[in-house]
């Protein structure tokens, strides 16, 4: 007498399906843990982290309430990110995609990054098509529109208004299938939200990304070199601090982008410097000194 179930083929299929399901659960859990670790490792942005952690906790509780047969309220996750360039808006959007994928809110968690040129067409009907194509690419994930305020800058005859209207319609047509994040300078985004009646109410989550302090920018520089297996000497750190303090546009224009430029130029200058040495040690390959930091 066989010890196997009567329909062994169905049994194997069910076992395989269950195994794949468990693998996907483990994979999503790992993605969730990885995203939280990335978020909490970001330098500064304490208020931003707090809001994202609140959203994460709320979504988790809603899932548990649903599983327990309790009433749940739909959470609208369309967002506005306000802040200067280099303050981490795109980075946080990417982490958010991973996090929401990890807990099952998004099916894919990818981020489609676009700007005005990707959405606004050159003739009637072209804009709607471009917007719809990018929305479709973002289904299951996030559509991140950088410098979104530029969509409202062209006046009545500009197709930017059509792009806004098409995005608003997509939020209804593909409800719960993607998240729309509009990003840009704080003042410009305030103006933008006032150009379309009802637009502000469609984005209940508005997050301010503050400029980094000088100390935070130095920490970012140290992290950048550490990730590339370089080391900054104390004199190099002091020189970077001096450059950041003397650069009046650091926080208004550069933020972390300026720091990245400083480090990348330092690495190039370091390479030229050590190639002129007769003997190159491992320390030589790693240590960036003040001579490698350009003050301009």
C-alpha positions as CSV (number, residue, x, y, z in Angstrom):
1,X,0.0,0.0,0.0
2,X,1.4,3.4,-1.0
3,X,2.2,5.9,1.7
4,X,1.9,8.8,-0.7
5,X,-1.3,10.9,-1.1
6,X,-3.7,9.6,-3.8
7,X,-3.0,12.5,-6.1
8,X,0.7,12.7,-5.8
9,X,1.1,15.2,-8.7
10,X,-1.2,17.8,-7.0
11,X,0.6,17.2,-3.7
12,X,4.0,18.0,-5.3
13,X,2.6,21.1,-7.0
14,X,1.1,22.4,-3.7
15,X,4.4,21.7,-1.8
16,X,6.3,23.5,-4.5
17,X,3.9,26.5,-4.4
18,X,4.2,26.6,-0.6
19,X,8.0,26.5,-0.8
20,X,8.0,29.4,-3.2
21,X,5.6,31.4,-1.1
22,X,7.8,30.9,2.0
23,X,10.9,32.0,0.0
24,X,9.1,35.1,-1.1
25,X,8.0,35.9,2.4
26,X,11.7,35.5,3.6
27,X,12.9,37.7,0.7
28,X,10.4,40.4,1.5
29,X,11.2,40.3,5.2
30,X,14.9,40.7,4.4
31,X,14.1,43.6,2.1
32,X,12.1,45.2,4.9
33,X,15.0,44.8,7.4
34,X,17.5,46.1,4.8
35,X,15.3,49.2,4.1
36,X,14.9,50.0,7.8
37,X,18.7,49.6,8.3
38,X,19.4,52.0,5.4
39,X,16.9,54.5,6.7
40,X,18.2,54.6,10.2
41,X,21.8,54.8,9.0
42,X,21.2,58.0,7.1
43,X,23.0,61.0,8.7
44,X,20.7,63.7,10.0
45,X,17.1,63.8,8.7
46,X,15.7,62.9,12.1
47,X,12.3,64.4,11.5
48,X,12.1,62.6,8.1
49,X,13.0,59.3,9.7
50,X,10.4,59.8,12.3
51,X,7.6,60.3,9.7
52,X,8.7,57.3,7.6
53,X,8.8,55.1,10.8
54,X,5.3,56.3,11.7
55,X,4.0,55.4,8.3
56,X,5.7,52.0,8.5
57,X,4.2,51.4,11.9
58,X,0.7,52.5,10.8
59,X,0.8,50.2,7.7
60,X,2.0,47.3,9.9
61,X,-0.9,47.8,12.4
62,X,-3.4,48.2,9.6
63,X,-2.3,44.8,8.2
64,X,-2.6,43.2,11.7
65,X,-6.0,44.7,12.2
66,X,-7.3,43.4,8.9
67,X,-6.0,39.9,9.7
68,X,-7.8,40.1,13.1
69,X,-11.1,41.0,11.4
70,X,-11.0,44.7,12.6
71,X,-12.0,47.8,10.7
72,X,-9.2,49.5,8.7
73,X,-9.0,52.9,7.1
74,X,-7.4,53.2,3.7
75,X,-4.1,55.1,3.9
76,X,-3.3,57.5,1.1
77,X,0.5,57.4,0.6
78,X,1.0,60.0,-2.1
79,X,3.6,62.5,-0.9
80,X,5.3,65.8,-1.4
81,X,9.0,66.1,-0.5
82,X,10.2,69.7,0.0
83,X,13.8,70.7,0.3
84,X,16.9,72.0,-1.4
85,X,19.0,69.8,-3.7
86,X,21.2,67.2,-2.0
87,X,19.1,66.8,1.1
88,X,18.2,63.1,0.5
89,X,14.8,63.3,-1.1
90,X,15.6,60.7,-3.9
91,X,17.5,58.5,-1.5
92,X,14.5,58.3,0.9
93,X,12.1,57.6,-1.9
94,X,14.2,54.6,-2.9
95,X,14.3,53.3,0.6
96,X,10.6,53.8,1.0
97,X,10.0,51.7,-2.2
98,X,12.0,48.8,-0.6
99,X,10.3,49.2,2.7
100,X,6.7,49.2,1.3
101,X,7.6,46.3,-0.9
102,X,8.9,44.4,2.1
103,X,5.7,44.7,4.0
104,X,3.5,44.0,1.0
105,X,2.0,47.5,0.4
106,X,3.7,47.7,-3.0
107,X,4.0,44.7,-5.3
108,X,7.4,45.7,-6.8
109,X,8.8,48.6,-4.8
110,X,10.8,50.1,-7.7
111,X,11.1,53.9,-8.2
112,X,10.7,55.6,-11.6
113,X,12.5,58.9,-11.5
114,X,11.2,61.6,-13.9
115,X,11.3,65.3,-14.4
116,X,9.4,67.8,-16.6
117,X,11.1,66.8,-19.8
118,X,10.0,63.2,-19.3
119,X,6.3,64.2,-18.9
120,X,5.6,67.3,-21.0
121,X,5.1,66.8,-24.7
122,X,5.4,69.1,-27.7
123,X,1.9,68.9,-29.1
124,X,-1.7,68.2,-27.9
125,X,-2.1,64.7,-26.7
126,X,1.6,64.0,-26.5
127,X,1.8,65.0,-22.8
128,X,-1.0,62.7,-21.7
129,X,0.7,59.8,-23.5
130,X,4.0,60.5,-21.8
131,X,2.5,60.8,-18.4
132,X,0.5,57.6,-18.8
133,X,3.5,55.7,-20.0
134,X,5.5,56.7,-16.9
135,X,2.6,55.9,-14.6
136,X,2.3,52.4,-16.1
137,X,6.1,51.9,-15.6
138,X,5.7,52.8,-12.0
139,X,2.7,50.5,-11.2
140,X,3.6,48.4,-8.2
141,X,6.1,51.0,-7.1
142,X,6.8,54.8,-6.9
143,X,6.7,57.5,-9.5
144,X,9.1,60.2,-8.3
145,X,8.7,63.6,-10.0
146,X,11.7,65.8,-9.3
147,X,11.4,69.6,-9.6
148,X,7.6,69.0,-9.9
149,X,6.9,72.8,-9.6
150,X,8.3,73.3,-13.1
151,X,5.1,71.7,-14.4
152,X,3.2,74.8,-13.4
153,X,5.6,77.4,-14.7
154,X,4.7,77.7,-18.4
155,X,1.4,79.6,-18.3
156,X,-2.0,78.7,-19.8
157,X,-0.7,77.6,-23.2
158,X,2.0,75.3,-21.7
159,X,1.4,71.6,-21.6
160,X,2.7,71.4,-18.0
161,X,-0.9,71.9,-16.8
162,X,-2.0,69.0,-18.9
163,X,0.7,66.9,-17.2
164,X,-0.6,67.8,-13.8
165,X,-4.2,67.0,-14.7
166,X,-3.2,63.6,-16.2
167,X,-1.2,62.8,-13.0
168,X,-4.2,63.7,-10.9
169,X,-6.5,61.4,-13.0
170,X,-3.9,58.6,-12.8
171,X,-4.1,58.8,-9.0
172,X,-7.8,57.9,-9.3
173,X,-7.5,55.4,-12.2
174,X,-4.7,53.4,-10.5
175,X,-5.7,53.9,-6.9
176,X,-3.6,51.8,-4.5
177,X,-1.4,50.6,-7.5
178,X,1.4,53.1,-7.2
179,X,2.6,56.0,-5.1
180,X,3.2,59.5,-6.5
181,X,5.9,61.6,-4.9
182,X,6.3,65.2,-6.0
183,X,9.6,66.8,-5.0
184,X,11.3,70.2,-5.2
185,X,12.3,73.4,-3.5
186,X,10.1,74.3,-0.5
187,X,8.8,77.6,-1.6
188,X,8.3,76.5,-5.2
189,X,6.4,73.4,-4.1
190,X,4.1,75.5,-2.0
191,X,3.3,77.7,-5.1
192,X,2.8,74.5,-7.2
193,X,0.3,73.0,-4.8
194,X,-1.8,76.2,-5.0
195,X,-2.0,76.1,-8.8
196,X,-4.5,73.3,-9.0
197,X,-7.7,73.2,-6.8
198,X,-7.7,70.2,-4.6
199,X,-4.1,69.2,-5.4
200,X,-2.9,69.8,-1.8
201,X,-5.6,67.6,-0.4
202,X,-4.5,64.7,-2.6
203,X,-1.1,64.7,-0.9
204,X,-1.8,64.3,2.8
205,X,1.9,63.4,3.5
206,X,4.2,66.4,3.1
207,X,7.8,66.0,4.4
208,X,10.3,68.8,4.8
209,X,13.9,67.9,4.2
210,X,16.1,70.3,6.1
211,X,19.6,71.4,4.9
212,X,22.4,69.5,6.5
213,X,24.5,71.2,9.2
214,X,28.2,71.6,8.6
215,X,28.9,68.8,11.1
216,X,26.5,66.5,9.3
217,X,28.1,67.3,6.0
218,X,31.5,66.3,7.4
219,X,30.0,63.0,8.7
220,X,28.7,62.4,5.2
221,X,32.2,63.0,3.8
222,X,33.7,60.5,6.2
223,X,31.0,57.9,5.3
224,X,31.6,58.4,1.6
225,X,35.4,57.8,1.9
226,X,34.8,54.8,4.3
227,X,32.5,53.2,1.8
228,X,35.2,53.5,-0.8
229,X,37.9,52.2,1.5
230,X,39.7,55.4,1.9
231,X,40.7,57.3,5.1
232,X,40.7,61.0,5.8
233,X,43.5,62.4,7.9
234,X,42.6,64.9,10.6
235,X,44.1,67.7,8.5
236,X,42.0,66.6,5.5
237,X,38.8,66.8,7.7
238,X,39.8,70.2,8.9
239,X,40.3,71.4,5.4
240,X,36.9,70.0,4.3
241,X,35.3,71.7,7.2
242,X,37.0,75.0,6.2
243,X,35.7,74.6,2.6
244,X,32.2,73.9,3.8
245,X,32.2,76.9,6.1
246,X,33.6,79.3,3.5
247,X,31.2,78.1,0.8
248,X,28.1,80.3,1.3
249,X,26.1,78.2,-1.2
250,X,26.8,74.9,0.5
251,X,23.4,74.3,2.1
252,X,21.2,76.3,-0.4
253,X,22.6,74.6,-3.5
254,X,25.0,71.8,-2.7
255,X,24.4,69.9,0.5
256,X,25.5,66.3,0.1
257,X,26.0,66.8,-3.6
258,X,28.7,69.4,-2.9
259,X,30.4,67.0,-0.4
260,X,30.3,64.2,-3.0
261,X,32.0,66.5,-5.5
262,X,34.7,67.5,-3.0
263,X,35.4,63.8,-2.2
264,X,35.5,62.7,-5.8
265,X,37.9,65.5,-6.8
266,X,40.0,64.6,-3.7
267,X,40.2,61.0,-4.9
268,X,41.3,62.0,-8.3
269,X,44.0,64.4,-6.9
270,X,45.1,61.7,-4.5
271,X,45.6,59.3,-7.4
272,X,47.8,61.8,-9.3
273,X,49.8,62.4,-6.1
274,X,50.6,58.8,-5.2
275,X,51.4,57.8,-8.8
276,X,54.4,60.1,-8.6
277,X,55.9,58.1,-5.7
278,X,58.5,55.5,-6.4
279,X,57.1,53.0,-3.8
280,X,53.4,52.8,-3.1
281,X,52.2,51.2,0.1
282,X,48.7,50.1,1.1
283,X,48.4,53.1,3.3
284,X,49.4,55.3,0.4
285,X,46.5,53.9,-1.6
286,X,44.0,54.6,1.2
287,X,45.0,57.9,2.9
288,X,43.6,61.2,1.7
289,X,45.4,64.1,3.1
290,X,44.7,67.9,3.2
291,X,46.9,68.4,0.1
292,X,44.3,66.4,-1.9
293,X,41.4,68.7,-0.9
294,X,40.9,71.6,-3.2
295,X,39.7,74.9,-1.7
296,X,38.0,76.2,-4.9
